[in-house]
């Protein structure tokens, strides 16, 4: 494999890394593109002097993502309504390979909506430290070089991130039970059965929808079984031509809302104790490109 092939072979891994750091494929792809631009701006001698191109690409991509994260809070304040990570179809980022943490992409909790939403509440340094060390298994000295802190400080950042995740993640149902609840949810929603739909929702269920100010969506979280069920049935009543279809996502079984084959929404559910505790509904067209 020549230098070009070896460097370009890293693209999938870099996209997987950047997606976990930034939460959208568009930003991840932009970060990776900038990484490759910086590589090819190097002189031939400079590239030859790099003993580990994979490590160089990882460091540069991570630093670019860190810069994006530092500016993200200001952009989030201007975002219309709830911001949710971009949902990804199973297999979009590559086949899973549990033996290599860098390839654990599909049906992987490290790309679940719940975790990405939680990562978005962390400081940029915490998020980068956790993803690079706990997900991609980079040693703390390498992470420290990227973040610009000491290895001991980075270890503390990763520990704090890990603790926050443990405190908030909670227990979810196994895949088979999750899927059964999702299918019952789909049947109730598709049939307009308010009672059946409400019975599947946890008393503290929360629905968040992301329209990005481009299409109509709930500006604030909707809380409670009756309110969530009425909101969903109201959406389907107003858009009577929309069809609901099962789709496998990074959260397990979810579903799309389509009209004439065009995807208008991707909905993921978190299921615990046989009930739906969270509904994440992405309708922002910019975050649905992977579903077309």
Buried (B, 14 or more C-beta within 10 A) or exposed (E): EEEEEEBEEBBBBBBBBBBBBBBBBBBBBBBBEBBBEBBEEEEEEEBEEEEEBBEBBBBBBBBBBBEBBEEBEEEEEEEEBBBBBBBBBBEBBBEBEEEEBBBBBBBBBBBBBBBBBBBBEBBBBBBBBBBBBBBBEBEBEBBBBBBEBEBEBBBBBBBBBBEBBEEEEEEBBEEEBBBBBBEBBBBBBBEEBBEBBBEBBBEEBBBBBBBBEEEEBBEEBBEBBEBBBBBBBEBBEEEEEBBBEEBBBBBBBBBBBBEEEEBBBBBBBBBBEEBBBBBBBBBBBEBBEBBE
